[in-house]
Amino acid sequence: MDRFRVSGGGPLAGEVAVVGAKNSALKLMAAALLAVGRTTLTKVPDIVDVAVMAELLRRLGCGVEHDPATGTVTIDVPSELGHRADYELVRAMRASISVLGPLTVRCGIADVAIPGGDAIGSRGLDLHADGLTRLGANVHVDHGYLVAQAPNGLVGAPISLDFPSVGATENVLMAAVLARGTTVIENAAREPEIVDLATMLVRMGAEIEGIGSSTMVITGVTALAPVEHEVVGDRIAAGTWIFAAALTRGDVTVRGFDPRHLGFVLDKLVDAGVVIDRQDDGVRVTCPRRPRAVDVMTLPYPGFPTDLQPFALVFDALAEGSAMVTENLFEARFHTASELARLGADVRVDGHHALLRGRERLSAAPVVGSDIRAAAALVLAGLAADGVTTVEGVKHVDRGYPSFDADLRGLGADVRRESVADGAF
Ligand code: EPU
């Protein structure tokens, strides 16, 4: 098992670029299933989750090539597809569920293993299942698989989501573009990654109105054509580097994303005293003095993203004053808080609220990151701790960040990987 060895140090400085968003690239790969022929995606991040999705598509009968050097993925989709996503792959990556909609509408049947427990909560699939049921599929659970059957095709319908779920919006959208008739999705999620998916679908020939709003109207077409598409810049990876700059009181320019996709986050940081210079394809972040603690509440886009909540915890743990961080999306996403306490943070969790009183500095300790963002946030906490912090959870970070520790070293951080057997205890 690998872990990160992080030496606390001074401010980070320099420039870092992000590539395409994980949470878009994976869905665009699934969307390729909707069109026979070759789809080409560019700016795809070189991460483990992309390799898992590539393997899943291969097992469905596609030819998939990934050139990490250029960030290009080509997907050759045959006219006859397999329709089963095995537990082995779904367990490795929950986003495998995004093949459910495309397979149901393309094959008339899809069996996708149910992901099971997750480190950030139970994360149900009821909204995915309800949405496809509304489109006429028979959806049921069979021996650990979610099975959707629609032998006579899907038929457009009005669908009102109880909650603007990212994954359910995407699955319904991908099914509806090839359904007969009109689908209206009310209370749709409107994350930039969904806009990216809808934009690619339109370029493939889909008819979608209301992209980027909470009501999308989709008129089904009979076939889609494959396209070449560049993945939207990764706002969560960008946010990671922005927090890294702020909490080490550094001076970092982050490029490769649209700052409007982080509007709420940037406004919060400005409230806290961080200086943000917004540019066309990124931001420059400087933090000349200790920032003030700020209350944060996670909400669906355009609210504060849950994926940046662990970084907000680290930020407030080091800021001046007290603040409350509220998690509204996932019921079990405060693992970072207990690990931060091991680093000397003054943090108390009460249900879905975390109360923090900022400390000037943290103190190094061994900690464990339980998911992609938690592990990344703890590495950043280690940068602001006296001594050497070890962070288990490298495998999680590699699922979501193409060059996490190399990028940090490029900004002057002392972070390296070591195997636990090489460690000090
Ligand atoms: N939910 C249900 N039923 C459903 C679907 C969702 O109860 O059928 C609940 C979930 O349990 C959760 C909430 O709704 O409490 C939000 O879930 P959502 O469906 O919006 O999230 P997701 O599609 O599972 C994606 C990202 C997550 C990100 C969330 C929220 C991907 C692959 N994952 O998950 O990203 O946190 O949206 O923005 O796109 C990450 O990148 O580290 C990550 C976890």
Residues whose N, C-alpha, C, O or C-beta is under 5 A from the ligand:
A	BS01	EPU	N23 A95 S122 R123 G124 L125 D126 L127 H128 P164 S165 V166 G167 A168 T306 D307 L329 F330 I372 R373
